[in-house]
Amino acid sequence: MSTEPLVIPEPEVSWSLPARGRVGMFGLIAAECAIFTIFVVAYIYYLGKSLSGPQPRDVLRVPVFFTICLLSSSLTIHFAEKALRAGMVRAFMLRWFLTIALGAAFLVGTAFEWRHLIYDEGLTIRTNLFGTTYYSLAGLHAFHVTVGLIALSTVLVFALLGHVRQEHAYPVDVLSLYWHFVDAVWVVVFLVVYVVGR
């Protein structure tokens, strides 16, 4: 009888590198979070320290409808991506277009708000500390929405030309992460500017 110990082979564990696209996008989002944090902290720090000019409670109107538009676009882009994964390209294009329309409506709302603040209330980026920090923070977010809309519109153009198919669901998913980030940042900006800051 053998006295050698019984050796049980360990099962092989398969390991692969994480997808580069998602890693890259998460890296970009982390860097953008740092930038937005600086602007949010600056806004909060200088809140109420303006010596002259209008204050937030005097001039800001809460953009409820346009906030609903932007946050709803996170749902439409999610369902667009699901449709593409299922191979339903036409449904994908419709939901993708709806995402773009909702994002564009938000930007139009931002433009109307800025027009009111500048021409009706006299608040510009040089009026006081509130004007400087408000336009810097809201403008940074509007810039990111604009970049996102350009990227989404490019995908839609390729889809209309027949170049987007089911196998392209992964890059579409990576792009949708950026859009979700833009929406999440707006929740923070909305709370800081229109809830806490008033």
C-alpha positions as CSV (number, residue, x, y, z in Angstrom):
1,M,0.0,0.0,0.0
2,S,1.4,3.4,-1.0
3,T,2.1,6.0,1.7
4,E,2.4,8.9,-0.7
5,P,0.0,11.8,0.0
6,L,-2.9,12.2,-2.4
7,V,-2.3,15.3,-4.5
8,I,-5.5,16.9,-5.8
9,P,-4.8,19.2,-8.8
10,E,-6.1,22.7,-8.5
11,P,-8.6,23.8,-11.0
12,E,-7.3,26.3,-13.6
13,V,-8.6,29.8,-13.1
14,S,-9.0,31.7,-16.3
15,W,-8.1,35.4,-16.0
16,S,-8.3,38.1,-18.6
17,L,-7.5,41.8,-18.6
18,P,-10.5,44.1,-18.2
19,A,-11.9,45.7,-21.4
20,R,-9.7,48.6,-22.4
21,G,-12.6,50.8,-23.4
22,R,-14.4,50.6,-20.1
23,V,-11.1,51.1,-18.2
24,G,-10.3,54.1,-20.3
25,M,-13.8,55.6,-19.8
26,F,-13.7,55.0,-16.0
27,G,-10.3,56.7,-16.0
28,L,-11.7,59.7,-17.8
29,I,-14.7,59.8,-15.5
30,A,-12.4,59.8,-12.5
31,A,-10.4,62.7,-13.8
32,E,-13.6,64.6,-14.7
33,C,-14.9,64.0,-11.2
34,A,-11.8,65.6,-9.7
35,I,-12.3,68.7,-11.9
36,F,-16.0,69.0,-11.0
37,T,-15.2,68.6,-7.4
38,I,-12.9,71.6,-7.5
39,F,-15.7,73.7,-9.2
40,V,-18.3,72.5,-6.7
41,V,-16.1,73.3,-3.7
42,A,-15.3,76.7,-5.1
43,Y,-19.0,77.4,-5.6
44,I,-19.9,76.4,-2.1
45,Y,-16.9,78.3,-0.6
46,Y,-17.8,81.6,-2.2
47,L,-21.5,81.2,-1.6
48,G,-22.8,84.3,0.1
49,K,-19.5,86.1,-0.1
50,S,-20.5,88.5,-2.9
51,L,-20.4,92.1,-1.7
52,S,-22.7,93.4,-4.5
53,G,-25.1,92.3,-7.2
54,P,-27.8,89.7,-7.2
55,Q,-27.7,86.6,-5.0
56,P,-28.8,83.1,-5.9
57,R,-32.1,83.3,-4.1
58,D,-32.9,86.6,-6.0
59,V,-32.4,85.4,-9.6
60,L,-32.3,81.6,-9.9
61,R,-35.3,79.7,-11.1
62,V,-35.3,76.0,-10.5
63,P,-35.1,74.2,-13.9
64,V,-37.4,71.2,-13.0
65,F,-38.6,70.4,-16.5
66,F,-35.2,70.5,-18.1
67,T,-33.7,68.5,-15.3
68,I,-36.4,65.8,-15.9
69,C,-35.4,65.9,-19.6
70,L,-31.7,65.2,-18.8
71,L,-32.3,62.5,-16.2
72,S,-34.8,60.8,-18.5
73,S,-32.1,60.6,-21.2
74,S,-30.2,58.1,-19.0
75,L,-33.2,55.8,-19.3
76,T,-33.5,56.2,-23.1
77,I,-29.8,55.6,-23.6
78,H,-30.0,52.5,-21.4
79,F,-32.9,51.1,-23.4
80,A,-31.2,52.0,-26.7
81,E,-28.1,50.0,-25.7
82,K,-30.3,47.1,-24.7
83,A,-32.0,47.2,-28.1
84,L,-28.7,47.1,-29.9
85,R,-27.5,44.2,-27.9
86,A,-30.7,42.4,-28.9
87,G,-30.0,43.2,-32.6
88,M,-33.0,45.6,-32.8
89,V,-31.2,48.4,-34.7
90,R,-34.2,50.4,-35.6
91,A,-35.4,50.5,-32.0
92,F,-31.8,51.4,-31.0
93,M,-31.8,54.4,-33.4
94,L,-35.2,55.7,-32.2
95,R,-34.2,55.5,-28.5
96,W,-30.8,57.0,-29.3
97,F,-32.4,59.9,-31.2
98,L,-34.7,60.4,-28.2
99,T,-31.7,60.6,-25.9
100,I,-30.1,63.3,-28.1
101,A,-33.4,65.2,-28.2
102,L,-33.7,65.2,-24.4
103,G,-30.1,66.3,-24.0
104,A,-30.6,69.1,-26.6
105,A,-33.7,70.2,-24.7
106,F,-31.7,70.5,-21.6
107,L,-29.1,72.7,-23.4
108,V,-31.9,74.9,-24.8
109,G,-33.2,75.3,-21.2
110,T,-29.7,76.3,-20.0
111,A,-29.5,78.8,-22.8
112,F,-32.8,80.3,-21.8
113,E,-31.8,80.5,-18.2
114,W,-28.5,82.2,-19.0
115,R,-30.3,84.7,-21.3
116,H,-32.7,85.5,-18.4
117,L,-29.9,85.9,-16.0
118,I,-27.7,88.1,-18.3
119,Y,-30.4,90.4,-19.9
120,D,-33.2,90.4,-17.2
121,E,-31.2,90.1,-14.0
122,G,-27.8,91.6,-15.1
123,L,-25.8,88.6,-13.8
124,T,-22.7,87.9,-15.9
125,I,-19.6,86.0,-15.1
126,R,-18.0,89.4,-14.0
127,T,-20.8,90.7,-11.9
128,N,-19.7,89.2,-8.6
129,L,-18.4,86.0,-7.0
130,F,-21.7,84.3,-7.4
131,G,-21.8,85.0,-11.1
132,T,-18.2,83.8,-11.6
133,T,-18.7,80.5,-9.8
134,Y,-22.2,79.9,-11.1
135,Y,-21.3,80.3,-14.8
136,S,-18.0,78.4,-14.3
137,L,-19.8,75.4,-12.8
138,A,-22.9,75.4,-14.9
139,G,-20.8,76.2,-18.0
140,L,-18.5,73.3,-17.3
141,H,-21.4,70.9,-17.2
142,A,-23.0,72.4,-20.3
143,F,-19.7,71.9,-22.1
144,H,-19.7,68.2,-21.1
145,V,-23.3,67.8,-22.3
146,T,-22.4,69.4,-25.6
147,V,-19.4,67.0,-26.1
148,G,-21.7,64.1,-25.2
149,L,-24.3,65.3,-27.8
150,I,-21.7,65.5,-30.5
151,A,-20.6,62.0,-29.8
152,L,-24.1,60.6,-29.6
153,S,-25.0,62.4,-32.9
154,T,-22.0,60.9,-34.6
155,V,-23.1,57.4,-33.6
156,L,-26.6,58.2,-34.9
157,V,-25.2,59.4,-38.3
158,F,-23.3,56.1,-38.6
159,A,-26.4,54.2,-37.6
160,L,-28.5,55.9,-40.2
161,L,-25.9,55.1,-42.8
162,G,-26.1,51.4,-41.8
163,H,-22.7,51.1,-40.1
164,V,-24.0,50.3,-36.6
165,R,-24.9,46.7,-35.9
166,Q,-25.3,44.3,-33.0
167,E,-21.6,43.7,-32.7
168,H,-21.1,47.4,-32.0
169,A,-23.0,47.2,-28.7
170,Y,-19.8,47.3,-26.6
171,P,-18.5,50.7,-27.8
172,V,-22.0,52.0,-27.6
173,D,-22.1,50.8,-24.0
174,V,-18.8,52.6,-23.3
175,L,-20.1,55.8,-24.7
176,S,-23.3,55.5,-22.6
177,L,-21.1,55.4,-19.5
178,Y,-20.0,59.0,-20.3
179,W,-23.6,60.1,-20.7
180,H,-24.7,58.5,-17.4
181,F,-21.8,60.4,-15.8
182,V,-23.0,63.7,-17.3
183,D,-26.4,63.1,-15.8
184,A,-25.0,62.1,-12.4
185,V,-23.0,65.3,-12.3
186,W,-26.1,67.3,-13.0
187,V,-27.7,65.8,-9.9
188,V,-24.8,67.1,-7.8
189,V,-24.8,70.5,-9.6
190,F,-28.6,70.8,-9.2
191,L,-28.5,70.1,-5.4
192,V,-25.6,72.4,-4.8
193,V,-26.8,75.4,-6.9
194,Y,-30.6,75.2,-6.7
195,V,-31.2,73.5,-3.4
196,V,-28.3,74.1,-0.9
197,G,-27.2,77.4,-2.6
198,R,-30.6,79.1,-2.4
